[in-house]
Amino acid sequence: MRWIGRFLGALWGFSRRSWVTVHEDLRPRSGASALYLFLFLLFFIVGLVLVLLGVDLDSIDRWFDAHAEWFDAVGSALFRILFGVILAMCGLVIVGGLCQRVVPSMKGEDRIGVGMMIGALLVGYFAWFGVIG
């Protein structure tokens, strides 16, 4: 399985060093141009392999369209789980900071500052809308 990582690394290295431009608004050898070229090459190679194996790309497209609701549901669930984890981390930062205010600190111990707790509160506020939205 190590060959997959080496293949993707080589593809990314080629994309970073290439002077091929994939869009007229992107500078050759820029990060955005490299990302576009990498994704194009990756999907092109996957499509080429599928066609060489005898798979009809039109039937794959119809299958994706038939299962679009499932992809939407899974993507929404993963999105909410991600924001739930972010919300839990923000809660831990706030509770930890408040506990450090009550318990006397030991020498050399780093404390969570008020600014960090306010920042966690702001991030948690927006993460809450990601969870319930």
BELGI-V945819 format. One record per backbone hydrogen bond with DSSP energy under -1.0 kcal/mol. CO is the residue of the C=O (numbers start at 1). NH is the residue of the N-H. Records with the same first field share a line. If there is no record, write none. Layout:
CO: NH, NH
This chain:
1: 4
2: 6
3: 7
4: 8
5: 9
6: 10
7: 11
8: 12
9: 13
10: 14
11: 15
12: 16
13: 17
14: 18
23: 26
27: 30
30: 34
31: 35
32: 36
33: 37
34: 38
35: 39
36: 40
37: 41
38: 42
39: 43
40: 44
41: 45
42: 46
43: 47
44: 48
45: 49
46: 50
47: 51
48: 52
49: 53
50: 55
51: 54
56: 60
57: 61
58: 62
59: 63
60: 64
61: 65
62: 66
63: 67
67: 71
68: 72
69: 73
70: 74
71: 75
72: 76
73: 77
74: 78
75: 79
76: 80
77: 81
78: 82
79: 83
80: 84
81: 85
82: 86
83: 87
84: 88
85: 89
86: 90
87: 91
88: 92
89: 93
90: 94
91: 95
92: 96
93: 97
94: 98
95: 99
96: 100
97: 101
98: 102
99: 103
106: 109
113: 117
114: 118
115: 119
116: 120
117: 121
118: 122
119: 123
120: 124
121: 125
122: 126
123: 127
124: 128
125: 129
126: 130
127: 131
128: 132
129: 133
